[in-house]
């Protein structure tokens, strides 16, 4: 038993990091908007997404361990350069949207405490560059986990929220597809949980960390634990927003981090509420910014062929570090110069949902074709994965299109 725990702790990282990044600024805003506008009616969706998220990300673990290659590299070798660039093009679009929301969150938290936007963004970007340019994979992973664990404050806040079990039970029994506005938020919540950069990051991180086949079981547990944790955080944010804002009717949209802080923390007092909220939001934004920018650097490297590893120094892999830096600096500059972009977060998540057929299609195709024969999807589990992927993609696309057109 002790040996198993040692293996698990050694493997722990890629799954937990990507799941903590999954609960990013856009995801938190989406969950809060869901609770504020529809009460507890989308809480069941958060719980249902736990096994779906695990099924999807477990495939990245399987591919990373048993092929030793990142997602973009494996697509290029299996399906050709054209499809690899199609895939990484989707990654680029998702990366831009995600980085804008993360740095908007950083700026919003800074403004809560009177820190000018330019200062908070410069400090955040400088910290991220310092961590990645001077660290190995394991160091970056430890920093990311430490930042992401600040999100646990949202669970603590939820435990203090004045939620009524009767209202929660009634919300769990509703049909979230009956209203086009709710369908739009359904798509946003799906896109907030399953994102293109997560697939690229975890498979590349597993390969870069050098996980071996005998560590596969521990890596799956790492992913399962992360999937449960991220959805508990999402559910906590939704519950707090529903308990404090929803009164049986639609509430005004939450468009800024400041509005969100005021909405989620009134029963804790302004000083404590803002401190806890700021820590949770800043941790979410920073871990997500690391993961998103690294996913882009890995993805473009795997497709174009430049050296791409955190185990290499900047002079050994200049393009890898330049792509990461361009994402961080570019995202910070756009948010510094543009108006508040947090309002775009839900639209970004819906965009992620609309890309699911391509993202998940490539992932399943690789699990069928690129893995060694003994580890390929087959039998009843193959059909389960196909059903989950098809249903999730269809629901995300349907909700996004019908909600946008309503």
N, C-alpha and C positions, 0 to 999 in steps of 0.2 A: 504493500500500500504506500509506504514511504517513497519507494522508487517511482511509483506512478505519479505522485505529487511532484517529485523533482522534475520529471519529464514534462508534466503539464506547465509548471512554472517556467521552465526553460523555453517552451514553445509559445506560451502566452504572449500575445502582442499583436500580430497582424489582424486577427479577428476583432479583438477588443478595440484597437485603435480605429479601425474603419467604422465600427459600430458607434463609437463615441463621436466620430466625425459625422456620422449619419444624422445625429441629432444636432444639426447645425442651426444657424440663425434662421434660415428659411423654414426649416422643419419646426422650430419652436414657434415662429410666427404663425405657421399654418395650423399647428395644433391649438394655439391660443385662439385664432380666428374661428376654428371649428367649435370650440367650447363656447365662445362668446355669442356666436350667431345661432348655434343649434343645440346648445346644452350638451347633454350626454349622448346624443343620438349617434355620434361618430366614435364613441368610445369602443364599441364592439369591433369596429374596423381596426383600431390600433392593436387590439388583442389578436385578431385574426391574421394580422400581418407578421406576427412573430414567426410562425412556422414557414410562411412564404419567404420571408427574408433569409431564414436559415437555409432553406432549400436552394435558393439562388446563390448565396455566398459560399455554401459548401462546395458547389461546383468549382469555384475559383480556387479553393483549397486543394481539391482533387487534381485540378489541372496544374497548379503551381508545383505541387509535391512530385507528381508522377511524370511530369515532362521537364521540370526545372526551368521553364520558360515563362515569360510574361505574356499577358493577353494579346497585345498587339503583335508581338513576334510570332506567336502561335497561329494567329489568323493569317499573317503573311505567308508562313510556311505551308499552311494547310489549304488556304483558298486563294492565295495570290496577292500581289501588291495592291491591286485596285481595291479589293474588299478591305484590305488592311487600312488603306487611307480613308475609305468610307467610314469605317469604325472609329478611327482616330479623329475624323472630322466631327462626328457626333460628340466625342469626348471633348473636343475643343469648345464647342458650343456650350456644353454643360459646364465646363470649367469656367468660362467667362461669367456665366450667370451666377455660379456658386461663389466665386471670389468677390463679385460685387456685393452679394448679400452678406458675406462674412465681414468684409471691411465696413459695410454700413452698420453692422452690429457693433463693431469695435468703436466706430465714431459715435454711435448712439449712446453706448455705455460711458464713453468719455464725457459727453455732453451732460449726462446725468450728474456728474460730479464737477462740472464746470471746467473741464479740460478742453481746450480748443481742438477742433477736429483735426487740424494739421498736426498737432503734437501727438495726439493719440494714434493716428495712422502712422506717423513716422516711427514712433516707438514700437508699435506692433510689427511693422514691416522690418525694422532693423533687428528686432529680436528673432523673427523667423529666419532671416538671412543668416544671422550669427549661428543659430542652432544647426542649420543644415550645412552651411559651408564649413563648419569646424568640427562636425561630428560624424561618427560612424552610424550604420543603420541602427544598432542597438541603442545608442545614445539618443538619436532622434525619436525612436520608439518610446523610450522611457519618458522623455519630455512631453511627448504627445499624450501619453496615458495620464501623466500628472496634470496636464491642462484639462483634459477631457473629464477627469473625475470631479471637477468643480460642478459639473452638471447635476451631480447627486443632490445639490441644494434644492433643485426643483421638487424632488421627492419629499424632502423635508417640509417645503412650503405647502405641498399638497396635503400632507398629513395634518396641517393646521387649518386647512380650508373648511368653511362651513358647508360641506356637501351633505345632502340628505340621501340616504340609501334608497328611499322610495323613488326619488327623481332619477337616481342612477339606474335602478332596475327598469323604470319606464323607458328611459333612453335606450337601454340595451335591447329592448323589444321592438324598436321601430325599424322601418325600412328606409335606409339612407338613399335609395335611388328614386324616391317618389317625387322629388323636387329638383328641377334643373340646377338651381343654385347650389343645392346640396351635392348634386352629382359632380359639379365643378370642384367642390372641396374634397369629394371622394378621390377624384383624379389627382388633386394636389397632394393629398395625404399619401397616396400610392407613390407618386413621384418624389415625395419627401423621404420615402423609406428605401426605395430601390432606385439608385442613381448610376449613370454610366461610369462616373469616376470611381465608384466603389468597386466595381468589377475589375477595372484596370489596376487600382491600387492593391487590393488584397492579393491578387494572383502574382503581381510583380513583387510585393513585399515578401510573400512566402518563398518565392524563388531567390530574392536577394538575401533573405535571412538564411537560406540554405537548409530549409527543413527537409528531413529525410523521410522515406516511406514508413519507417517504424514510428514516426511521430505523427502520422496521419490522424489517429484516433484523438490524440491530445489537441491537435489543431482543430478538429471538428468541435470538441468541447469548448475551445476558445471562441469559436464562431457562435456556438449556441448560447454561451453565456453573454456574449456581446449583443446578440440579437434580442435576448430577453431584456437586458439592461436598457438598451436604447428605446425599446417600446414602452418600458415602464416609465422612463423619463417623459416620452411623448404623451402617454396617458396622464401623467401627473400634471403636465402643463394644461392639457385639455380640461381636467377636473377642476383645477384652480380657476381657469377662465370661466367655466360653466357656473361654478359656485358663486363667483363674485360679480359676474356681468350678465349672465343670462337670466331672464325673468319670464320665460315662456314666449318670447318674441325676439325678432332679430335685433341685435345691437349694432351700433355704428361700427364700421370696419376699423380695425387697429392698423394704423399705417406707419407708426414710428416706434422706435424702441422706447422712447419716453412714455408714450401712451400705454405700451405694454407693461412697463414697470409700474405705472400708476394703477393699472387694472389688476395686476397679479399680487400686489403686496399691501393693500390697504389695511388689512387686519394685523399686519406685523409692525406697523409704524413706518414712517417714511425713511428714517435713517437705517434701521435694520433691514427693512424691505428692499431698499435700493442697494444696500451692500450685498445681500444674498443674491438678488436678481443680477446685479452687475457681475459678481463672480461666476454665476452659472452661465450667463450669456457670453462673457469674455472667454471662458474656458471652451464653450461650444464653438465660438468663432475662430479661436486660434488653432485648436486641433483640426478643425475642418479646413482651414487655410493651408496648413501643412500638408494634409492628405491630398487635397484637391490639386495643389501645385505640383506635388511629387507625382501624382497620377499622370498629369499632363507630361511632365519631364520623362517619366518612364515610358509612357505610351508613344510619344513621338520618337524616342530613342529606339524602341523596339521595331517601329515601322521603318524608320529612315536608316538605322544601322549605326548611329553614333553610340559611343560608350555610355552606359547608363547604369550606374550603381553608386550607392552611398558608401560603399567600401573603397571607392576610388577617390583620390584627392581632386580638388577643382582643376588643377592643371592636367590631370590625367583624363578627366571627362568634362572638358570645358562646356560643351554644348548642353550636357545634362544640367549643370548648375546654372547656365545662362537661361535656359528655358524656365527652370524653377524661379529664378530671380525675376525674369520678365513678368511672370504671372503675378508674383507678390507685389512688385513695384507698380506694375500697370494697374492692378486692382486698387491699390491704395491711392494712386494718383487720380483715377477716375472718380472715386468716391470723394476725394478731397475737393475736386473741382465741380462736381455735379450736385444737384439737389439731393435730398434724402431719397435713397433708392430702396429702402426697406419695403415700400409698397409694391415693388416688383417681385417680391419673394414668392408669393403664391403663384404668379404667372410662370416663374422659373420652375417651380415644382411641377406645374401642369405640363410644361415643355418636356421635362424629364419623363413624365408618364407617356407622352406622345411618342417618345423615342424607344419605349420599352420593346416593341416588336423587333426592332433591329438589334438592340443590345442583348436581349435575352435569346433571340434567335441565334446569334453568333455563339453565345455561351453554350447553349444546348447542343448546337451542331459540333462544337469542339469536343464536348463531353462524349459525343457519340463516335466521332471520327478520329480525334487526335490522341486520345488516351491509349495506353497499352491495353490490349484486348481484355485482360482480367479486371481492369478498373473502369471499363466503359459502362455507360448507362445501359441497362438491359432489364428485361423481365418487367415485373409489376412496378418497380421503382421508375423505370423509364417512362411508363405510361402515367404515373403519378406526376412526375416532373413536367411532362408535356401538358397535362391537364392544368396544373398550377400556372405554368408560364402562359398558356393560351388564355386562361380565364383572367389572370391579372393584367395581361397586356390589353385584352379586349375591354375590360372594365375601365382601365386608365384612359384609353383612347376614346371610348364612348362617353365617359364622364367629361373629359376635357373638351371634346367637340360639341356635344349637346349643351354643356354648361356655358361655353363661350358664345354659342349662337342664340341662347335664350335671351 
